[in-house]
């Protein structure tokens, strides 16, 4: 049996949710609806960009200007280039399990993923194995992106270990038939998130990559 590790990206490889949701909160506030960082987490985090746009239009009660997507992308990528950091321990974890097939399956756009991987110096570790929900019919919590990723790396979904930080991602991973580890290591994690991931169906919870390492070793030995 060949095992593989499928990584979500934001909050699992890159500690990016604080930065991107801060930009969203600023933009929605500028559009006339005061929005906090926690509001942005609740309403927009983990969604495909198309769904984020729809949610913001509902919030502000009107269509967004045509320039919205480009403005948001430019502001977010500028923030990433200034201060994006990896989740602590992720590089060492990838190196430890470098012989296992691995890939990224994310709700973020291909362009954003490419910039972030370059900023973090991780591009060579995922060359040709970065998959975006923009390439499938349905985003998380549907399993489409994980089924697509498993097919691309030629490992059965049941043999994949998915590392996720969001409830929607956990639901998607379970629906794909994979083993799901809920990771609680990112800067956006709030009190009660462990229970949220457990309720969503996470098979395991990990506070950091040391805990993920131990879980993966146990799964490989089983």
TAJOZI-V631802 format. One record per residue. N is the residue number from 0. PHI is phi in whole degrees, 0 to 359 (none if undefined). Layout:
N|PHI  N|PHI
This chain:
0|none  1|266  2|266  3|218  4|245  5|251  6|261  7|295  8|249  9|292  10|88  11|240  12|253  13|254  14|275  15|255  16|296  17|299  18|292  19|292  20|283  21|297  22|298  23|300  24|299  25|297  26|293  27|295  28|298  29|297  30|279  31|110  32|241  33|307  34|224  35|269  36|299  37|295  38|299  39|296  40|304  41|294  42|265  43|233  44|294  45|85  46|265  47|293  48|301  49|304  50|287  51|297  52|302  53|299  54|293  55|294  56|298  57|295  58|295  59|270  60|77  61|199  62|289  63|279  64|296  65|301  66|280  67|304  68|301  69|292  70|297  71|297  72|299  73|297  74|294  75|291  76|293  77|299  78|297  79|295  80|296  81|279  82|209  83|288  84|234  85|283  86|296  87|306  88|89  89|291  90|297  91|295  92|297  93|300  94|296  95|298  96|251  97|296  98|278  99|276  100|303  101|212  102|199  103|248  104|228  105|229  106|281  107|287  108|287  109|304  110|297  111|295  112|299  113|297  114|296  115|297  116|298  117|293  118|300  119|277  120|71  121|250  122|308  123|298  124|282  125|229  126|305  127|77  128|229  129|241  130|241  131|248  132|295  133|292  134|264  135|234  136|292  137|229  138|275  139|300  140|272  141|287  142|277  143|308  144|294  145|286  146|295  147|297  148|297  149|298  150|296  151|294  152|266  153|60  154|232  155|300  156|307  157|295  158|260  159|264  160|253  161|257  162|251  163|226  164|240  165|243  166|297  167|299  168|292  169|296  170|300  171|297  172|296  173|297  174|296  175|284  176|92  177|267  178|270  179|243  180|257  181|272  182|261  183|241  184|257  185|275  186|293  187|271  188|294  189|245  190|304  191|95  192|291  193|300  194|296  195|298  196|292  197|296  198|296  199|287  200|117  201|302  202|289  203|221  204|240  205|224  206|284  207|201  208|286  209|296  210|291  211|299  212|305  213|296  214|295  215|296  216|300  217|296  218|292  219|290  220|277  221|289
